[in-house]
Every structure is written in C-alpha cells, then in structure tokens.
Amino acid sequence: MAEKVEKAGVKREKGYVYFIDQDGDISRSKTGQKGRKEKINKIGLKREKGYLYFIDSDGDISRSPMKRRT
C-alpha cells in the first residue's frame, strides 16, 4: 500500500513523462526525447532507502516499500 509523502497537485498533459529527478523535484520530459527535462515543482524531497517514490494519480508524491529478492 502506498502512502502520500508530499502534496504537489501536478496536472498532467498528454505527450509528457513525469518523474522525480535527482534533486527530489518533479520534472517532465516530452515522450521520446532524451536529455531535455523541464522542472515543474521544486520540492527537494529527501528519499529513504527501501522505498519506491512515484507521482500518483492525484499528482502528489507517494511511496511504497520495495520488496527485495534474496
């Protein structure tokens, strides 16, 4: 089960891929274009080990525990 970490309220547009970049901010890139990214929200999210962070259907940042295979 996922838990909300940060409210961002990102409105998605067709033709873009939305992701959390290395700085912990929300960025987007046109589908199929490499290297060009545009920052949408500056959040500065600090990530914890063992969690997968993603932008949920509400446009907020959520996280879910990762299952490790041993």
N, C-alpha and C positions, 0 to 999 in steps of 0.2 A: 504494500500500500504506500502511496506517495504522500509526502507532507509538503505543504507550501512553506517556502523559505522567505520569499520576498515578493511583495506586490509590485507589479510593473505595469500591467494593463496594456500590453503591446497589441496593437491592431495589425493583423497580418494582411498582406497584399499578395495577390496571385503572382507567381513568377519569381518569388524570393524564397531563400532558405534562411531561417532564423536560428541563431545559435548563441551560446555563451562563449565569449572569446577568452584568451589567456589572462586578460586583466580582470575578468569577472564581470564584464559588461555585456549587454545584449547587442549583438551586431547582426547584420543581414548581408546577403550577397545574392546577386542575380543567379538564377539556376543556370548551371553550365559555365559560369565564368570563374576562373581561378584567380586568386590573389587580390581581387577587388572586394573590399568589405567596407561597410558603412556602419558606424556606431549609431544605435538607436537610443539606448538609455545607458547612462553611466551609473553603475551600481556599486562596483568594487566588491563583488561577492568573494568571500573567503571560503574556499572549499575544504571539506573534511574528507579524510581518506575513507574509502569503503562505501561511498555514495555516488550514484549517478545523478547528475544535475541536468535538468531539461526545462524547456518552456512548455507549460501545459496549455490546455485548450482555452483557458481564460486569459492567456497572455502573461501569466505570472511565472516565477521561477519555483520549481518544485524539485524535490529529491527523493530518491528511492534507494534502499540498501542494495548493494550489488551482491550477488551470490557467487562465491568463489568455488571453483572446482579444485580439488586437491589430488 
